Amino acid sequence: MTDDHVSHDLAPRTVAEAWLRLLAARGVDFLFANSGTDFPPIVEALARAAELGLAVPRAVIAPHENVAVSMAHGHAMVSGRAQAAMVHVNVGTANSIAGLINAERDYVPMLLAAGRTPILEHGAPGARSLNIHWAQEMFDQAGMLRETVRWDYELRDPRQMRVVTERALALAHSAPRGPVYLTLPREVLAMKPAGDGPPQPVAPAYPCAPNPAALAVVAGLLHGAARPLIVTARAGADTAVPDLLAALAARLGAPVVEYRPRHLNLASGHALHGGFEVAPWLPDSDVVLVLECDVPWMPATDRLAPDAVVIQAGEDPLQARYPVRGFPSAHTLQGAPRLILEALLAELGPRARNAPGIVQRCAAIRQAGLDAVRSPPARMTMAWASACLDRARAPDSLLVNEYPLIRSAMHTSRPGSFFGSSPAGALGWGMPAAMGAKLAAPGCEVIAAIGDGSHIFANPVACHQVAATERVAVLSVVFNNGGWGAVDRATRAMYPHGHATRAAVMPLTRLAPGPRHALVAEACGVAGFTCADPALLPEVLERAFGVVRGERKAALVDVVCTA
């Protein structure tokens, strides 16, 4: 066999093969796939790549589309690199949208691909061959999700494959980052690839730096503030930010509030960590720096001082994609948080402000949260469960939190170790996102903290099946309060003396009788544990961690909580 023959034999035979190889060359490690009749060229390409040892993304079967999208989300939030999810035509796309909304609102890069009903009725490889190929065609398949992606396109010709894919990945990684959508007709995937020359990669746009003149004004305001306050939710998505934010807080003597945090923005034990609520600080603050925070307070209940100056800063400080958002901004700084903080520190100079009163208030807030969980309560609470989990986990573990963790009961200090759910709040994200995070960081211990409602929304059979099949050893902890606590709290807040508040069982809030979550996990090959006794929870968590650490298998603990 000649070298020329070997080279020719290893060349991609279809657009599908060429596409998969290009993804691998561009840092896409995984293809999370929920396949359908539009996938045969992809299936054949994966089989040929395995036979010949060719580099393509690792294919992971996701038995539900939410699992595919959320695993891609979880990987990207840890690795920083967009992964690929692929679903079945319009129906698979429809099932993907909730997870896609989560990714869009949390600036997570992702390539969502979907098949497209074959265009031709006959006459070409991949033309229509099943009755659903007529019923599943839409006039505008991407129309149903266009508002939730940065870009969408349909591949129409083999000669476009490289430029379209390069553009998709570049836009997904350009600030502000987010998902993109590419539809792939079956006939095009089955065609011979076009000889479109050597690779010509497209680099993502660099994050922008803040305007120097505006920054100087903001630095002056912060320097002159008597009672400055910093509020953030996701600045710590860049792991360089927590140290920079600590330095800025020290320069200003300003408390930092992590309000509904989605990343670790400042070590919880830092002297100027002001807790997780703005209410103790907002009424007295004269200058408020809102850094990467879409909702910095609740206008209906939290009061801003009448003469306070608000500065909003971040990659998209005014949240241009939110239809209505009325928070004031006397000065608006657009730029990457790291670049904003570096520039402010340079402008302010090295001298720190002594603020003993603020330090004492911060310490009291932190201590109150820790004091509440020093000993087991009479009945299981989410705060106690959070504290026990914190004590049992490895120091370098990654926490993926879909609502239930009480951060004030925990010690969190390592940048890049905490990931909260998207502000969009499409439930069912936490467990598959933790699985994706584990694939991105296989050497790290990964924990999913989820509610019982979130566990149901996650399509748990599909999640546990993937965890068992792919040996994705994550620990999922279900904070099981038997219902939708958010709905209950929202109703009580609106109608504190209403019929629903007085009812023995509030309508539309209870999931009773609920499933036995541990048994659902066990049915799929995942170790399951249940605990309702606060005193026994440390022991149960130790046993569950033993499975994850010792056997390198996934485990789930159903923690039966009262609140």
C-alpha positions as CSV (number, residue, x, y, z in Angstrom):
1,M,0.0,0.0,0.0
2,T,1.5,3.4,-1.0
3,D,1.7,6.4,1.2
4,D,-0.6,8.2,-1.2
5,H,-3.2,5.5,-0.8
6,V,-3.0,5.6,3.0
7,S,-3.4,9.4,2.9
8,H,-6.4,9.1,0.6
9,D,-8.0,6.4,2.7
10,L,-7.8,8.5,5.8
11,A,-9.3,11.6,4.1
12,P,-12.8,12.4,5.2
13,R,-15.4,10.9,2.9
14,T,-18.4,13.0,3.9
15,V,-19.2,16.4,5.2
16,A,-20.2,14.8,8.5
17,E,-16.6,13.4,8.9
18,A,-15.0,16.7,7.9
19,W,-17.2,18.6,10.4
20,L,-16.4,16.3,13.3
21,R,-12.7,16.5,12.6
22,L,-12.8,20.3,12.4
23,L,-14.7,20.4,15.8
24,A,-12.0,18.3,17.4
25,A,-9.3,20.5,15.9
26,R,-11.0,23.6,17.4
27,G,-11.1,22.3,21.0
28,V,-14.5,20.6,21.0
29,D,-13.9,17.5,23.1
30,F,-17.4,16.2,23.4
31,L,-20.5,15.8,21.2
32,F,-23.5,15.3,23.5
33,A,-26.0,13.8,21.2
34,N,-29.7,12.9,21.3
35,S,-29.9,11.2,17.9
36,G,-32.6,10.7,15.3
37,T,-33.1,9.7,11.7
38,D,-31.2,12.8,10.6
39,F,-28.0,11.4,12.2
40,P,-26.9,8.5,9.9
41,P,-24.0,10.4,8.3
42,I,-22.8,11.4,11.8
43,V,-23.2,7.8,13.1
44,E,-21.2,6.5,10.1
45,A,-18.5,9.2,10.6
46,L,-18.1,8.3,14.3
47,A,-17.8,4.6,13.5
48,R,-15.2,5.2,10.8
49,A,-13.2,7.5,13.1
50,A,-13.2,4.9,15.8
51,E,-12.1,2.2,13.4
52,L,-9.2,4.3,12.0
53,G,-8.2,6.1,15.2
54,L,-9.1,9.5,13.9
55,A,-9.5,12.5,16.2
56,V,-13.1,13.5,16.6
57,P,-15.1,14.7,19.7
58,R,-16.1,11.9,22.1
59,A,-19.7,11.1,21.5
60,V,-21.9,10.8,24.6
61,I,-25.5,9.6,24.2
62,A,-27.9,11.8,26.1
63,P,-31.3,10.2,26.4
64,H,-33.0,13.6,26.7
65,E,-32.1,16.9,25.0
66,N,-31.9,18.8,28.3
67,V,-29.2,16.4,29.4
68,A,-27.2,17.1,26.2
69,V,-27.5,20.9,26.4
70,S,-26.8,21.1,30.2
71,M,-23.8,18.8,30.0
72,A,-22.4,21.0,27.3
73,H,-23.1,24.0,29.5
74,G,-21.4,22.4,32.5
75,H,-18.3,21.5,30.6
76,A,-17.9,25.0,29.1
77,M,-18.4,26.8,32.4
78,V,-15.4,24.9,33.8
79,S,-13.2,24.6,30.7
80,G,-14.1,27.9,29.0
81,R,-14.4,26.1,25.7
82,A,-17.7,25.6,23.8
83,Q,-18.7,22.0,23.5
84,A,-21.2,20.6,20.9
85,A,-24.6,19.3,21.5
86,M,-26.6,17.8,18.7
87,V,-30.4,17.0,18.7
88,H,-33.0,15.7,16.3
89,V,-34.5,18.3,13.9
90,N,-37.3,20.5,15.2
91,V,-38.6,18.3,18.0
92,G,-35.2,17.9,19.6
93,T,-34.6,21.6,19.2
94,A,-37.9,22.3,21.0
95,N,-36.8,20.1,24.0
96,S,-33.4,21.9,24.1
97,I,-34.8,25.4,24.5
98,A,-35.0,25.6,28.3
99,G,-31.4,24.6,28.7
100,L,-30.4,26.9,25.9
101,I,-32.1,29.9,27.6
102,N,-30.0,29.1,30.7
103,A,-26.8,29.2,28.7
104,E,-27.7,32.4,26.9
105,R,-28.5,34.3,30.1
106,D,-25.4,33.1,31.8
107,Y,-23.0,33.8,28.9
108,V,-22.0,30.2,28.3
109,P,-20.5,29.4,24.9
110,M,-22.0,26.4,23.2
111,L,-22.6,25.0,19.7
112,L,-26.0,23.5,19.5
113,A,-26.4,21.6,16.2
114,A,-29.6,20.0,15.0
115,G,-30.5,17.9,12.0
116,R,-32.9,19.3,9.5
117,T,-35.5,17.3,7.7
118,P,-34.1,16.2,4.4
119,I,-34.7,18.9,1.7
120,L,-35.2,16.5,-1.2
121,E,-38.0,14.0,-1.6
122,H,-35.8,11.7,-3.6
123,G,-32.8,11.5,-5.9
124,A,-29.8,12.0,-3.5
125,P,-28.2,10.1,-0.6
126,G,-30.0,11.2,2.5
127,A,-33.2,12.2,0.8
128,R,-36.5,11.6,2.6
129,S,-37.2,8.0,3.4
130,L,-39.7,8.1,6.3
131,N,-43.1,9.7,6.7
132,I,-41.9,12.0,9.5
133,H,-39.5,13.7,7.1
134,W,-42.5,15.6,5.8
135,A,-44.2,16.3,9.1
136,Q,-41.0,17.5,10.9
137,E,-40.1,20.2,8.3
138,M,-40.7,23.8,9.4
139,F,-40.6,27.0,7.5
140,D,-38.1,28.4,10.0
141,Q,-36.8,25.8,12.4
142,A,-34.4,28.2,14.0
143,G,-37.2,30.8,14.6
144,M,-38.3,29.1,17.8
145,L,-34.9,29.8,19.5
146,R,-33.5,32.7,17.6
147,E,-33.9,35.1,20.6
148,T,-31.8,32.8,22.8
149,V,-28.7,32.4,20.6
150,R,-26.0,34.7,19.4
151,W,-26.2,33.4,15.8
152,D,-27.9,30.8,13.7
153,Y,-27.5,29.3,10.3
154,E,-28.3,26.4,8.1
155,L,-25.5,24.6,6.3
156,R,-26.4,24.6,2.6
157,D,-23.4,23.5,0.7
158,P,-20.2,21.5,1.5
159,R,-18.1,24.4,0.4
160,Q,-19.5,26.4,3.4
161,M,-18.8,23.8,6.1
162,R,-15.5,25.2,7.3
163,V,-16.3,28.9,7.2
164,V,-19.7,28.4,8.8
165,T,-18.3,26.2,11.6
166,E,-15.4,28.6,12.3
167,R,-17.7,31.5,12.4
168,A,-20.1,29.7,14.8
169,L,-17.3,28.9,17.3
170,A,-15.8,32.4,17.1
171,L,-19.1,34.1,17.8
172,A,-19.8,31.7,20.7
173,H,-16.5,32.7,22.3
174,S,-16.7,36.4,21.6
175,A,-17.8,38.7,24.5
176,P,-20.5,38.5,25.7
177,R,-20.2,34.8,25.1
178,G,-23.2,32.5,24.4
179,P,-24.7,29.7,22.4
180,V,-25.0,29.4,18.7
181,Y,-27.2,27.2,16.6
182,L,-26.4,25.3,13.4
183,T,-28.8,23.2,11.4
184,L,-27.4,20.4,9.3
185,P,-29.6,18.8,6.5
186,R,-29.0,15.1,6.1
187,E,-28.2,15.3,2.4
188,V,-25.5,17.9,3.0
189,L,-23.9,15.8,5.7
190,A,-23.8,12.8,3.4
191,M,-22.1,14.7,0.5
192,K,-18.4,14.6,-0.3
193,P,-16.5,17.3,1.4
194,A,-15.3,20.2,-0.7
195,G,-11.6,20.9,-1.1
196,D,-11.7,24.4,0.5
197,G,-8.0,24.8,1.1
198,P,-5.9,24.9,4.3
199,P,-7.5,25.7,7.6
200,Q,-8.1,29.4,8.3
201,P,-9.3,29.8,11.9
202,V,-11.4,32.7,13.0
203,A,-10.3,34.1,16.4
204,P,-13.0,35.3,18.8
205,A,-13.2,39.0,19.5
206,Y,-11.1,40.1,22.5
207,P,-12.9,41.4,25.6
208,C,-13.1,45.1,25.6
209,A,-11.4,47.5,28.0
210,P,-13.4,50.3,29.7
211,N,-13.3,53.8,28.4
212,P,-10.4,55.6,30.1
213,A,-12.2,58.9,30.6
214,A,-15.3,57.2,32.1
215,L,-13.1,55.1,34.2
216,A,-11.3,58.1,35.7
217,V,-14.6,59.6,36.7
218,V,-15.8,56.4,38.3
219,A,-12.5,56.0,40.2
220,G,-12.9,59.5,41.5
221,L,-16.4,58.8,42.7
222,L,-15.3,55.6,44.5
223,H,-12.3,57.2,46.0
224,G,-14.5,60.0,47.4
225,A,-17.3,57.8,48.7
226,A,-17.9,57.7,52.4
227,R,-19.8,54.5,52.3
228,P,-19.1,52.6,49.1
229,L,-20.7,49.2,48.3
230,I,-19.8,46.6,45.7
231,V,-22.5,44.2,44.5
232,T,-21.8,41.3,42.1
233,A,-23.2,38.0,40.9
234,R,-20.9,36.6,38.3
235,A,-17.7,38.7,38.0
236,G,-15.9,35.6,39.3
237,A,-16.6,33.7,36.1
238,D,-13.1,34.9,35.3
239,T,-11.0,33.2,38.0
240,A,-8.5,36.2,38.1
241,V,-11.3,38.4,39.4
242,P,-11.6,37.3,43.1
243,D,-8.1,38.5,44.0
244,L,-8.6,41.7,42.1
245,L,-12.0,42.3,43.8
246,A,-10.4,41.7,47.2
247,A,-7.8,44.3,46.4
248,L,-10.4,46.9,45.3
249,A,-12.5,46.3,48.4
250,A,-9.4,46.9,50.5
251,R,-8.6,50.1,48.7
252,L,-12.1,51.4,49.2
253,G,-13.0,49.9,52.5
254,A,-16.1,48.7,50.8
255,P,-18.1,45.6,51.6
256,V,-18.7,43.1,48.8
257,V,-22.1,41.5,48.6
258,E,-22.5,38.4,46.4
259,Y,-26.1,38.8,45.5
260,R,-27.7,35.6,44.1
261,P,-24.1,34.5,43.1
262,R,-23.5,32.4,40.1
263,H,-19.7,32.1,40.6
264,L,-17.3,32.6,43.5
265,N,-16.6,36.3,43.4
266,L,-14.8,36.7,46.8
267,A,-13.6,34.2,49.4
268,S,-16.4,33.9,52.0
269,G,-14.0,34.4,54.8
270,H,-12.5,37.7,53.4
271,A,-12.7,40.5,55.9
272,L,-14.8,42.6,53.6
273,H,-17.2,39.9,52.4
274,G,-20.5,41.5,53.2
275,G,-22.7,38.4,52.9
276,F,-25.3,37.5,50.3
277,E,-28.0,40.1,50.9
278,V,-27.9,43.8,50.0
279,A,-30.5,44.8,52.5
280,P,-28.1,45.5,55.4
281,W,-25.9,47.8,53.2
282,L,-28.0,49.4,50.5
283,P,-29.9,52.1,52.4
284,D,-26.7,53.7,53.8
285,S,-24.4,53.4,50.7
286,D,-23.6,56.6,48.9
287,V,-21.8,55.0,45.9
288,V,-22.8,51.5,44.6
289,L,-20.7,49.7,42.1
290,V,-22.8,47.0,40.4
291,L,-20.2,44.7,38.8
292,E,-21.6,41.9,36.5
293,C,-24.9,41.7,38.3
294,D,-28.2,41.7,36.3
295,V,-30.4,42.3,39.3
296,P,-28.5,44.0,42.1
297,W,-31.5,44.4,44.5
298,M,-35.2,44.1,44.6
299,P,-36.8,47.5,43.8
300,A,-40.0,46.6,45.5
301,T,-38.4,45.9,48.9
302,D,-34.8,47.2,48.9
303,R,-34.3,50.9,49.3
304,L,-31.5,52.9,47.7
305,A,-30.5,56.1,49.4
306,P,-32.0,59.1,47.5
307,D,-28.7,60.7,46.8
308,A,-26.8,57.4,46.1
309,V,-24.7,57.2,42.9
310,V,-25.0,53.9,41.0
311,I,-22.3,52.7,38.7
312,Q,-23.1,49.7,36.5
313,A,-20.1,47.8,35.0
314,G,-19.5,44.6,33.1
315,E,-19.4,43.2,29.6
316,D,-23.1,44.0,29.1
317,P,-23.7,46.3,32.0
318,L,-27.2,47.4,30.9
319,Q,-28.3,43.9,30.0
320,A,-29.3,44.9,26.5
321,R,-31.0,41.6,25.9
322,Y,-33.5,42.1,28.8
323,P,-36.6,43.8,27.5
324,V,-37.2,45.8,30.7
325,R,-34.7,46.7,33.4
326,G,-35.0,49.9,35.2
327,F,-32.0,50.0,37.6
328,P,-30.3,53.5,37.6
329,S,-26.8,54.0,36.3
330,A,-25.3,57.4,36.7
331,H,-22.1,56.0,35.0
332,T,-21.9,52.9,32.9
333,L,-18.6,51.1,32.3
334,Q,-18.5,48.5,29.6
335,G,-15.7,46.0,29.6
336,A,-14.4,42.7,30.9
337,P,-14.6,42.7,34.8
338,R,-10.9,41.8,35.0
339,L,-9.9,44.8,32.8
340,I,-12.2,47.1,34.7
341,L,-10.8,46.1,38.1
342,E,-7.2,46.3,36.9
343,A,-7.8,49.8,35.5
344,L,-9.6,51.0,38.7
345,L,-6.8,49.7,40.9
346,A,-4.2,51.5,38.8
347,E,-6.2,54.7,38.9
348,L,-6.8,54.5,42.7
349,G,-3.3,53.8,43.7
350,P,-1.9,51.4,46.3
351,R,-3.1,52.9,49.6
352,A,-5.9,50.9,51.4
353,R,-8.6,52.6,53.4
354,N,-9.0,51.7,57.0
355,A,-12.6,50.7,57.7
356,P,-12.8,48.9,61.1
357,G,-16.5,49.5,61.4
358,I,-17.2,47.9,58.0
359,V,-14.9,45.0,58.8
360,Q,-16.8,44.4,62.1
361,R,-20.2,44.4,60.4
362,C,-19.0,42.0,57.8
363,A,-17.6,39.7,60.5
364,A,-20.9,39.7,62.4
365,I,-22.9,38.8,59.3
366,R,-20.5,35.9,58.5
367,Q,-20.5,34.7,62.1
368,A,-24.3,34.7,62.3
369,G,-24.5,32.3,59.3
370,L,-22.0,29.9,60.8
371,D,-23.4,30.1,64.3
372,A,-26.8,28.9,63.0
373,V,-25.3,25.5,61.9
374,R,-22.9,24.7,64.8
375,S,-25.1,21.8,66.1
376,P,-27.8,19.6,64.6
377,P,-31.3,21.1,64.6
378,A,-34.3,19.1,65.8
379,R,-35.4,18.7,62.2
380,M,-33.4,18.7,58.9
381,T,-32.9,22.2,57.4
382,M,-31.3,23.2,54.1
383,A,-28.8,25.3,56.1
384,W,-27.7,22.2,58.1
385,A,-27.5,20.1,55.0
386,S,-25.4,22.8,53.4
387,A,-23.0,22.9,56.4
388,C,-22.7,19.1,56.5
389,L,-21.9,18.9,52.8
390,D,-19.3,21.7,53.2
391,R,-17.6,19.8,56.0
392,A,-17.6,16.5,54.1
393,R,-16.4,17.7,50.7
394,A,-12.8,17.8,49.5
395,P,-11.1,21.2,49.7
396,D,-10.8,21.4,45.9
397,S,-14.3,20.2,45.1
398,L,-16.5,21.9,42.5
399,L,-20.0,22.9,43.7
400,V,-22.8,23.1,41.1
401,N,-25.7,24.7,42.9
402,E,-29.3,24.7,41.5
403,Y,-30.7,26.9,44.3
404,P,-30.7,25.0,47.6
405,L,-27.2,25.7,49.1
406,I,-27.2,28.2,52.0
407,R,-23.8,29.8,51.3
408,S,-23.7,31.7,54.6
409,A,-23.4,28.2,56.3
410,M,-20.4,27.3,54.2
411,H,-16.7,28.2,53.7
412,T,-15.9,28.9,50.0
413,S,-12.6,30.3,49.0
414,R,-11.2,28.9,45.8
415,P,-11.9,30.8,42.5
416,G,-13.6,28.7,39.9
417,S,-15.1,26.3,42.5
418,F,-18.7,27.4,42.7
419,F,-21.3,27.6,39.9
420,G,-24.8,28.7,40.5
421,S,-27.8,28.3,38.2
422,S,-28.6,30.7,35.4
423,P,-30.8,33.7,36.3
424,A,-33.2,32.3,33.7
425,G,-34.1,29.6,36.2
426,A,-35.0,26.8,33.8
427,L,-35.0,23.9,36.2
428,G,-33.3,20.6,35.6
429,W,-29.8,22.1,34.9
430,G,-27.8,21.2,38.1
431,M,-27.3,17.5,37.8
432,P,-26.4,17.3,34.1
433,A,-24.3,20.5,34.4
434,A,-22.3,18.8,37.2
435,M,-21.8,15.8,34.9
436,G,-20.4,18.0,32.2
437,A,-18.2,19.8,34.7
438,K,-16.8,16.4,35.8
439,L,-15.9,15.6,32.2
440,A,-14.2,18.9,31.9
441,A,-12.3,18.4,35.2
442,P,-12.1,14.6,35.7
443,G,-9.6,14.9,38.5
444,C,-11.9,17.1,40.6
445,E,-14.6,16.1,43.0
446,V,-17.9,17.5,41.6
447,I,-21.1,17.9,43.7
448,A,-24.5,18.8,42.4
449,A,-26.8,20.5,44.9
450,I,-30.4,20.3,43.7
451,G,-33.9,20.4,44.9
452,D,-36.4,17.6,44.6
453,G,-38.3,19.6,41.9
454,S,-35.0,20.1,40.1
455,H,-34.2,16.4,40.2
456,I,-37.6,15.7,38.5
457,F,-37.1,18.4,35.9
458,A,-33.6,17.0,35.1
459,N,-35.2,13.9,33.5
460,P,-33.4,11.9,36.2
461,V,-33.6,8.5,34.5
462,A,-31.7,10.0,31.5
463,C,-29.1,11.7,33.8
464,H,-28.4,8.7,35.9
465,Q,-28.3,6.4,32.9
466,V,-25.5,8.6,31.4
467,A,-23.7,8.8,34.7
468,A,-23.7,5.1,35.1
469,T,-22.8,4.3,31.4
470,E,-20.1,6.9,31.1
471,R,-18.9,6.4,34.7
472,V,-19.3,10.1,35.5
473,A,-18.7,10.0,39.3
474,V,-20.5,13.0,40.6
475,L,-22.3,13.2,44.0
476,S,-25.9,14.6,43.7
477,V,-27.5,15.9,46.9
478,V,-31.2,16.4,46.7
479,F,-32.5,19.0,49.2
480,N,-35.9,17.4,49.4
481,N,-38.6,19.7,50.9
482,G,-41.4,17.9,49.1
483,G,-42.4,20.8,46.8
484,W,-41.6,24.0,45.0
485,G,-40.4,26.3,47.7
486,A,-40.0,29.2,45.4
487,V,-43.7,29.2,44.5
488,D,-44.7,28.8,48.2
489,R,-42.5,31.8,49.2
490,A,-43.6,34.0,46.3
491,T,-47.3,33.3,47.2
492,R,-46.8,34.1,50.9
493,A,-44.9,37.3,50.0
494,M,-47.8,38.5,47.8
495,Y,-50.6,37.3,50.0
496,P,-49.3,37.1,53.5
497,H,-52.8,36.9,55.0
498,G,-54.4,35.2,52.0
499,H,-56.3,31.9,51.6
500,A,-53.3,30.1,50.2
501,T,-51.1,31.1,53.2
502,R,-53.8,29.8,55.6
503,A,-54.5,26.6,53.7
504,A,-53.4,23.3,55.2
505,V,-51.8,22.5,51.8
506,M,-51.0,25.4,49.5
507,P,-52.3,24.6,46.0
508,L,-49.8,23.9,43.2
509,T,-46.7,23.8,45.5
510,R,-46.5,20.3,46.9
511,L,-45.0,17.3,45.2
512,A,-46.6,14.8,47.5
513,P,-46.4,11.9,47.5
514,G,-43.0,12.5,46.0
515,P,-40.8,9.9,44.3
516,R,-38.2,8.0,46.2
517,H,-35.3,9.7,44.6
518,A,-32.6,7.3,45.8
519,L,-34.5,4.4,44.3
520,V,-34.7,6.2,40.9
521,A,-30.9,6.5,41.0
522,E,-30.4,2.9,42.0
523,A,-32.7,1.7,39.2
524,C,-30.1,3.2,36.8
525,G,-27.0,1.8,38.4
526,V,-26.2,4.9,40.7
527,A,-25.7,4.4,44.4
528,G,-28.7,5.9,46.4
529,F,-28.9,7.0,50.0
530,T,-31.7,8.7,52.0
531,C,-31.5,10.6,55.2
532,A,-34.0,12.5,57.3
533,D,-32.2,12.6,60.6
534,P,-29.9,15.7,61.0
535,A,-27.6,13.8,63.4
536,L,-27.0,11.0,60.9
537,L,-26.4,13.2,57.8
538,P,-22.6,13.4,58.3
539,E,-22.3,9.6,58.3
540,V,-24.6,9.2,55.3
541,L,-22.6,11.8,53.3
542,E,-19.4,10.0,54.3
543,R,-20.8,6.7,52.9
544,A,-21.9,8.5,49.7
545,F,-18.5,10.1,49.2
546,G,-16.9,6.7,49.8
547,V,-18.7,5.5,46.7
548,V,-17.7,8.5,44.6
549,R,-14.1,8.5,45.8
550,G,-13.4,4.9,46.3
551,E,-15.5,3.1,43.6
552,R,-15.4,6.1,41.2
553,K,-19.2,5.8,40.7
554,A,-22.0,8.3,40.8
555,A,-24.1,8.6,44.0
556,L,-27.2,10.4,45.1
557,V,-28.2,11.4,48.6
558,D,-31.9,12.3,49.2
559,V,-31.9,14.7,52.2
560,V,-35.4,15.0,53.5
561,C,-35.7,18.6,54.7
562,T,-38.3,20.8,56.4
563,A,-37.0,24.1,55.1
